[in-house]
Amino acid sequence: MNLELIQHFCLSLPHATENLQWKDDLCFKVGGKIFAVLDLASVPPRLSFKCTPEKFAELVEQEGIVPAAYVGRFHWISLERMEVLPWSELKELLQESYARVAAKAKLGKVSKTKRKAGNRSAPGRDPGRS
């Protein structure tokens, strides 16, 4: 499995973007939120992404899969080698990470809009009066 295959797959997801962050990390995002990271500085390159808590517990029991640095507590895993998972399973996990992050990105935008709408009237003022 090569980096271009992972990059092509991640960018094929709706509204997915990529950018280089923190020097050598190729981040794949949806709604401005990261759903997968390729660490290009490590040899071999590492891939990290978000999982469900249940899948996280299952995957970190496998050799070559560890909690991701800094974000493991949020159920992110890191593959020490891409070959540790078959491509079909990896694609499924990346799609799941994308879906989980996309859902949260949309919720964040909605809650901010609601907060702004609720703060339009001055405190103690009747919103029905001009």
Backbone as ProteinMPNN parsed JSONL, in Angstrom:
{"seq_chain_A": "MNLELIQHFCLSLPHATENLQWKDDLCFKVGGKIFAVLDLASVPPRLSFKCTPEKFAELVEQEGIVPAAYVGRFHWISLERMEVLPWSELKELLQESYARVAAKAKLGKVSKTKRKAGNRSAPGRDPGRS", "coords_chain_A": {"N_chain_A": [[0.86, -1.172, 0.0], [0.559, 2.214, -0.817], [1.477, 5.678, -0.226], [0.239, 7.447, -2.009], [-2.073, 6.103, -2.752], [-3.566, 6.117, -0.366], [-3.793, 8.884, -0.028], [-5.242, 9.575, -2.373], [-7.623, 8.143, -1.89], [-8.578, 9.345, 0.533], [-8.98, 11.982, -0.341], [-11.011, 11.555, -2.11], [-13.332, 11.492, -0.712], [-16.373, 13.239, 0.089], [-16.051, 16.764, 0.131], [-13.537, 16.682, 1.295], [-10.314, 17.83, 2.215], [-6.782, 18.593, 1.984], [-3.805, 19.413, 3.779], [-0.481, 20.485, 4.564], [0.775, 20.311, 7.736], [2.365, 21.22, 10.826], [5.076, 20.866, 10.057], [5.817, 18.141, 8.757], [3.415, 16.681, 8.508], [0.801, 15.378, 6.766], [-2.324, 16.39, 6.594], [-5.663, 15.345, 6.477], [-8.78, 16.716, 6.015], [-12.184, 17.54, 6.94], [-14.67, 19.917, 6.816], [-12.904, 21.641, 8.079], [-11.865, 20.16, 10.155], [-9.662, 17.617, 11.297], [-9.488, 14.336, 9.986], [-7.752, 12.317, 9.341], [-4.236, 11.634, 9.454], [-1.142, 11.682, 7.884], [2.044, 10.957, 8.786], [4.744, 12.103, 7.427], [7.387, 12.313, 8.056], [8.247, 10.183, 9.576], [9.79, 6.943, 9.343], [8.91, 3.813, 8.507], [6.317, 5.86, 6.914], [3.685, 6.976, 9.089], [0.219, 6.396, 9.708], [-2.537, 7.992, 11.078], [-5.747, 8.013, 12.642], [-9.199, 8.599, 13.62], [-11.288, 6.541, 15.711], [-14.098, 4.489, 16.779], [-14.777, 4.106, 20.294], [-14.93, 1.341, 20.922], [-13.768, 0.06, 18.691], [-11.241, 1.196, 18.804], [-10.231, 0.036, 21.214], [-10.115, -2.616, 20.397], [-8.342, -2.513, 18.168], [-5.862, -1.503, 19.187], [-4.868, -3.672, 20.464], [-3.634, -5.17, 18.577], [-0.538, -6.047, 17.048], [1.641, -3.517, 15.968], [-0.151, -1.462, 15.913], [-0.936, 1.414, 17.644], [-1.994, 3.688, 20.305], [-2.526, 6.967, 19.098], [-0.086, 9.542, 19.236], [-0.522, 12.207, 21.504], [-3.306, 12.414, 20.893], [-4.487, 10.018, 21.418], [-6.126, 9.54, 23.606], [-8.526, 10.429, 22.729], [-9.464, 8.467, 21.171], [-7.919, 7.99, 18.863], [-5.917, 6.191, 16.617], [-2.669, 4.944, 15.654], [-0.99, 3.684, 12.916], [1.818, 1.778, 12.8], [2.981, 0.694, 10.61], [1.757, 0.73, 7.319], [0.88, -1.657, 6.232], [-0.163, -3.177, 8.245], [-2.871, -3.481, 8.414], [-5.383, -4.882, 6.263], [-6.108, -3.468, 3.016], [-8.872, -3.196, 2.406], [-10.09, -3.158, 4.959], [-8.798, -0.943, 6.077], [-9.707, 1.151, 4.412], [-12.411, 1.15, 5.123], [-12.216, 1.898, 7.83], [-11.081, 4.453, 7.561], [-13.178, 5.739, 6.224], [-15.091, 5.643, 8.231], [-13.847, 7.234, 10.199], [-13.808, 9.676, 8.831], [-16.629, 10.089, 8.594], [-17.404, 10.322, 11.308], [-15.977, 12.601, 12.124], [-16.907, 14.496, 10.274], [-19.59, 14.663, 11.044], [-19.36, 15.83, 13.59], [-18.133, 18.257, 12.901], [-20.166, 19.572, 11.507], [-22.076, 19.788, 13.55], [-20.781, 21.546, 15.263], [-20.859, 23.948, 13.808], [-23.62, 24.434, 13.698], [-24.309, 24.752, 16.423], [-22.903, 27.094, 17.077], [-24.196, 28.948, 15.462], [-26.765, 28.896, 16.552], [-26.215, 29.885, 19.101], [-25.418, 32.517, 18.524], [-27.776, 33.533, 17.428], [-29.436, 33.426, 19.63], [-28.452, 35.454, 21.232], [-29.179, 37.972, 20.405], [-30.93, 39.938, 21.445], [-30.87, 42.532, 23.906], [-29.876, 42.061, 27.34], [-32.494, 41.643, 29.718], [-34.322, 42.978, 28.216], [-37.356, 43.048, 26.432], [-37.805, 40.903, 23.815], [-39.859, 41.195, 21.974], [-40.458, 43.856, 21.781], [-39.704, 47.01, 20.248]], "CA_chain_A": [[0.0, 0.0, 0.0], [1.422, 3.39, -0.89], [0.923, 6.947, 0.261], [-0.635, 8.045, -3.024], [-3.355, 5.408, -2.679], [-4.271, 6.662, 0.805], [-4.106, 10.28, -0.342], [-6.316, 9.578, -3.37], [-8.853, 7.7, -1.242], [-9.055, 10.372, 1.482], [-9.465, 13.149, -1.087], [-12.212, 11.191, -2.864], [-14.487, 11.655, 0.172], [-16.992, 14.549, -0.149], [-15.561, 17.973, 0.805], [-12.256, 16.438, 1.966], [-9.182, 18.656, 1.791], [-5.524, 18.209, 2.616], [-2.779, 20.445, 3.911], [0.701, 20.107, 5.315], [0.808, 21.005, 9.026], [3.38, 20.785, 11.787], [6.245, 20.508, 9.247], [5.756, 16.985, 7.862], [2.176, 15.923, 8.664], [-0.193, 15.622, 5.742], [-3.607, 16.287, 7.286], [-6.876, 15.265, 5.671], [-9.801, 17.39, 6.816], [-13.53, 17.808, 6.457], [-15.208, 21.004, 7.635], [-11.82, 22.234, 8.858], [-11.461, 19.235, 11.228], [-8.818, 16.526, 10.81], [-9.992, 12.965, 10.146], [-6.622, 11.401, 9.17], [-2.937, 12.308, 9.36], [0.015, 10.904, 7.44], [3.31, 11.507, 9.272], [5.697, 11.861, 6.35], [8.75, 12.351, 8.587], [8.626, 8.891, 10.148], [10.148, 5.911, 8.376], [8.006, 4.16, 7.407], [5.295, 6.859, 7.286], [2.603, 6.505, 9.964], [-1.116, 6.899, 9.443], [-3.352, 8.084, 12.285], [-7.137, 8.395, 12.396], [-10.143, 8.459, 14.727], [-12.109, 5.319, 15.726], [-15.052, 4.385, 17.881], [-14.086, 3.58, 21.479], [-14.865, -0.115, 20.849], [-12.787, -0.301, 17.659], [-9.949, 1.613, 19.355], [-9.795, -0.997, 22.162], [-9.804, -3.816, 19.609], [-7.187, -2.314, 17.294], [-4.589, -1.318, 19.903], [-4.395, -4.995, 20.897], [-2.886, -5.758, 17.465], [0.848, -5.609, 16.889], [1.827, -2.499, 14.937], [-1.169, -0.41, 16.06], [-0.79, 2.021, 18.97], [-2.726, 4.962, 20.438], [-1.813, 8.068, 18.442], [0.532, 10.515, 20.14], [-1.275, 13.403, 21.878], [-4.763, 12.327, 20.726], [-4.941, 8.657, 21.692], [-7.222, 9.569, 24.588], [-9.75, 10.745, 21.987], [-9.684, 7.283, 20.346], [-7.151, 8.029, 17.619], [-4.876, 5.17, 16.562], [-1.578, 5.176, 14.717], [-0.452, 2.461, 12.319], [3.273, 1.884, 12.7], [3.222, 0.343, 9.203], [0.476, 0.712, 6.607], [0.521, -3.033, 5.9], [-0.681, -3.874, 9.421], [-4.285, -3.752, 8.13], [-5.675, -5.029, 4.83], [-6.617, -2.25, 2.402], [-10.337, -3.125, 2.528], [-10.406, -2.747, 6.333], [-8.295, 0.414, 6.267], [-10.651, 2.052, 3.739], [-13.613, 1.196, 5.953], [-11.885, 2.668, 9.027], [-10.924, 5.851, 7.154], [-14.527, 6.256, 5.956], [-15.73, 5.819, 9.533], [-13.226, 8.405, 10.806], [-14.342, 10.809, 8.074], [-18.04, 10.285, 8.95], [-17.477, 10.792, 12.695], [-15.464, 13.972, 12.181], [-17.831, 15.33, 9.5], [-20.782, 14.878, 11.87], [-19.013, 16.801, 14.639], [-17.852, 19.553, 12.277], [-21.465, 20.173, 11.22], [-22.703, 20.132, 14.834], [-20.114, 22.738, 15.772], [-21.355, 25.115, 13.082], [-25.014, 24.657, 14.084], [-24.398, 25.281, 17.78], [-22.435, 28.475, 17.073], [-25.257, 29.752, 14.86], [-27.845, 29.007, 17.529], [-25.766, 30.769, 20.171], [-25.458, 33.888, 18.031], [-29.172, 33.924, 17.261], [-30.02, 33.607, 20.954], [-27.852, 36.603, 21.912], [-29.456, 39.193, 19.646], [-31.579, 40.982, 22.223], [-30.116, 42.979, 25.077], [-30.355, 41.459, 28.586], [-33.565, 42.341, 30.408], [-35.169, 43.668, 27.241], [-38.369, 42.208, 25.822], [-37.462, 40.791, 22.41], [-41.001, 41.567, 21.149], [-40.596, 45.324, 21.72], [-38.671, 47.683, 19.472]], "C_chain_A": [[0.906, 1.235, 0.0], [0.687, 4.656, -0.451], [-0.057, 7.568, -0.727], [-2.016, 7.406, -3.009], [-4.191, 5.941, -1.518], [-4.689, 8.101, 0.532], [-5.276, 10.366, -1.323], [-7.646, 9.181, -2.727], [-9.419, 8.783, -0.319], [-9.637, 11.575, 0.743], [-10.692, 12.838, -1.937], [-13.482, 11.345, -2.021], [-15.05, 13.073, 0.012], [-16.415, 15.661, 0.743], [-14.25, 17.778, 1.558], [-11.18, 17.335, 1.354], [-7.923, 18.11, 2.455], [-4.652, 19.437, 2.777], [-1.645, 19.919, 4.77], [0.745, 20.961, 6.58], [1.959, 20.459, 9.856], [4.596, 20.195, 11.066], [5.962, 19.369, 8.265], [4.502, 16.125, 8.02], [1.186, 16.337, 7.592], [-1.555, 15.335, 6.357], [-4.751, 16.273, 6.28], [-8.015, 15.759, 6.547], [-11.155, 17.39, 6.119], [-14.109, 18.868, 7.392], [-14.154, 21.651, 8.515], [-11.311, 21.358, 9.991], [-10.714, 18.052, 10.629], [-9.491, 15.173, 11.038], [-8.887, 11.918, 9.917], [-5.344, 12.213, 9.002], [-1.893, 11.293, 8.899], [1.273, 11.611, 7.925], [4.388, 11.146, 8.268], [7.138, 11.825, 6.846], [9.181, 11.005, 9.161], [8.927, 7.892, 9.035], [9.864, 4.562, 9.026], [6.975, 5.198, 7.871], [4.188, 6.217, 8.134], [1.296, 7.151, 9.546], [-1.891, 6.874, 10.747], [-4.76, 8.528, 11.905], [-8.002, 8.059, 13.602], [-10.962, 7.178, 14.574], [-13.206, 5.449, 16.781], [-14.28, 3.874, 19.097], [-13.92, 2.053, 21.43], [-13.794, -0.569, 19.846], [-11.372, 0.06, 18.114], [-9.396, 0.518, 20.267], [-9.388, -2.273, 21.434], [-8.498, -3.648, 18.824], [-5.868, -2.191, 18.05], [-4.065, -2.625, 20.492], [-3.55, -5.665, 19.818], [-1.464, -5.198, 17.423], [0.926, -4.609, 15.742], [0.791, -1.394, 14.96], [-1.104, 0.094, 17.495], [-1.707, 3.246, 19.079], [-1.888, 6.084, 19.815], [-1.273, 9.043, 19.484], [-0.374, 11.73, 20.298], [-2.791, 13.232, 21.806], [-5.309, 10.918, 20.94], [-6.11, 8.626, 22.667], [-8.564, 9.916, 23.953], [-10.048, 9.653, 20.958], [-9.094, 7.4, 18.942], [-6.098, 6.939, 17.712], [-3.818, 5.568, 15.545], [-1.082, 3.817, 14.228], [1.055, 2.644, 12.16], [3.76, 1.525, 11.3], [1.856, 0.25, 8.534], [-0.036, -0.708, 6.388], [-0.089, -3.804, 7.07], [-2.173, -4.207, 9.267], [-4.478, -3.977, 6.635], [-6.333, -3.758, 4.294], [-8.132, -2.113, 2.556], [-10.745, -2.66, 3.924], [-9.96, -1.31, 6.589], [-9.23, 1.433, 5.622], [-11.917, 2.232, 4.579], [-13.373, 2.063, 7.205], [-11.7, 4.155, 8.701], [-12.274, 6.49, 6.849], [-15.265, 6.533, 7.259], [-15.162, 7.049, 10.25], [-13.77, 9.671, 10.157], [-15.781, 11.118, 8.524], [-18.185, 10.835, 10.37], [-17.049, 12.254, 12.799], [-16.395, 14.918, 11.425], [-19.087, 15.639, 10.316], [-20.51, 15.908, 12.96], [-18.758, 18.184, 14.062], [-19.157, 20.28, 11.992], [-22.169, 20.592, 12.506], [-22.095, 21.396, 15.407], [-20.63, 23.997, 15.11], [-22.773, 25.446, 13.499], [-25.081, 25.283, 15.468], [-23.908, 26.723, 17.853], [-23.502, 29.397, 16.512], [-26.385, 29.954, 15.855], [-27.461, 29.959, 18.65], [-25.851, 32.227, 19.733], [-26.889, 34.376, 17.922], [-29.817, 34.202, 18.614], [-29.519, 34.849, 21.67], [-28.164, 37.93, 21.225], [-30.088, 40.293, 20.491], [-30.747, 41.32, 23.45], [-30.691, 42.317, 26.319], [-31.446, 42.316, 29.219], [-34.523, 43.064, 29.466], [-36.148, 42.678, 26.634], [-38.091, 42.117, 24.333], [-38.617, 41.167, 21.469], [-41.167, 43.067, 20.981], [-39.444, 45.932, 20.911], [-38.026, 48.784, 20.255]], "O_chain_A": [[1.896, 1.289, 0.729], [-0.537, 4.688, -0.326], [-1.067, 8.148, -0.326], [-3.019, 8.085, -3.228], [-5.387, 6.187, -1.673], [-5.818, 8.488, 0.831], [-6.201, 11.152, -1.116], [-8.674, 9.805, -2.987], [-10.607, 9.099, -0.386], [-10.661, 12.123, 1.149], [-11.346, 13.755, -2.435], [-14.588, 11.329, -2.562], [-14.283, 14.016, -0.181], [-16.31, 15.501, 1.959], [-13.882, 18.62, 2.377], [-11.146, 17.563, 0.145], [-7.987, 17.279, 3.361], [-4.75, 20.387, 2.0], [-1.829, 19.024, 5.595], [0.751, 22.19, 6.505], [2.458, 19.363, 9.603], [5.082, 19.129, 11.443], [5.876, 19.608, 7.061], [4.535, 14.94, 7.69], [0.781, 17.498, 7.516], [-1.9, 14.18, 6.61], [-4.796, 17.084, 5.355], [-8.2, 15.292, 7.671], [-11.258, 17.261, 4.899], [-14.044, 18.729, 8.613], [-14.475, 22.159, 9.589], [-10.41, 21.768, 10.722], [-11.092, 17.545, 9.573], [-9.996, 14.891, 12.125], [-9.071, 10.752, 10.264], [-5.363, 13.327, 8.479], [-1.78, 10.197, 9.448], [1.543, 12.742, 7.52], [4.888, 10.02, 8.257], [8.023, 11.355, 6.131], [10.377, 10.722, 9.221], [8.388, 7.986, 7.933], [10.518, 4.205, 10.006], [6.781, 5.392, 9.071], [3.811, 5.065, 7.918], [1.264, 8.294, 9.091], [-1.906, 5.861, 11.446], [-4.948, 9.312, 10.975], [-7.582, 7.322, 14.494], [-11.293, 6.773, 13.459], [-13.229, 6.397, 17.566], [-13.223, 3.263, 18.935], [-12.887, 1.53, 21.849], [-13.013, -1.476, 20.132], [-10.421, -0.674, 17.845], [-8.243, 0.113, 20.126], [-8.421, -2.931, 21.819], [-7.651, -4.541, 18.822], [-4.853, -2.723, 17.6], [-2.931, -2.675, 20.969], [-2.828, -6.62, 20.102], [-1.23, -4.028, 17.725], [0.349, -4.826, 14.676], [0.833, -0.485, 14.131], [-1.204, -0.685, 18.444], [-2.148, 3.782, 18.062], [-0.672, 6.128, 19.998], [-1.929, 9.327, 20.486], [-0.932, 12.22, 19.317], [-3.505, 13.855, 22.593], [-6.481, 10.662, 20.666], [-6.988, 7.77, 22.557], [-9.615, 9.721, 24.563], [-10.786, 9.876, 19.998], [-9.698, 6.962, 17.963], [-5.459, 6.772, 18.75], [-4.048, 6.42, 14.687], [-0.794, 2.922, 15.023], [1.508, 3.555, 11.468], [4.812, 1.987, 10.858], [0.905, -0.257, 9.129], [-1.245, -0.937, 6.36], [-0.489, -4.957, 6.908], [-2.673, -5.119, 9.924], [-3.811, -3.336, 5.823], [-7.03, -3.056, 5.026], [-8.623, -1.014, 2.813], [-11.659, -1.846, 4.056], [-10.668, -0.547, 7.246], [-9.517, 2.47, 6.22], [-12.424, 3.345, 4.719], [-14.229, 2.861, 7.586], [-12.116, 5.016, 9.475], [-12.495, 7.655, 7.177], [-15.975, 7.531, 7.38], [-15.916, 7.821, 10.844], [-14.146, 10.62, 10.844], [-16.11, 12.271, 8.802], [-19.005, 11.723, 10.605], [-17.694, 13.047, 13.485], [-16.648, 16.03, 11.888], [-19.587, 16.763, 10.279], [-21.351, 16.769, 13.222], [-19.129, 19.185, 14.675], [-19.247, 21.487, 12.214], [-22.797, 21.651, 12.545], [-22.803, 22.228, 15.974], [-20.822, 25.013, 15.778], [-23.11, 26.621, 13.643], [-25.825, 26.241, 15.676], [-24.456, 27.508, 18.627], [-23.699, 30.502, 17.018], [-26.905, 31.062, 15.989], [-28.286, 30.753, 19.102], [-26.311, 33.077, 20.496], [-27.186, 35.514, 18.285], [-30.646, 35.104, 18.738], [-30.134, 35.26, 22.653], [-27.464, 38.917, 21.453], [-29.806, 41.47, 20.271], [-30.009, 40.479, 23.964], [-31.888, 42.033, 26.356], [-31.349, 43.542, 29.257], [-35.462, 43.709, 29.933], [-35.762, 41.544, 26.352], [-38.132, 43.134, 23.64], [-38.382, 41.431, 20.29], [-41.936, 43.51, 20.128], [-38.334, 45.399, 20.91], [-37.129, 49.458, 19.748]]}, "name": "protein", "num_of_chains": 1, "seq": "MNLELIQHFCLSLPHATENLQWKDDLCFKVGGKIFAVLDLASVPPRLSFKCTPEKFAELVEQEGIVPAAYVGRFHWISLERMEVLPWSELKELLQESYARVAAKAKLGKVSKTKRKAGNRSAPGRDPGRS"}
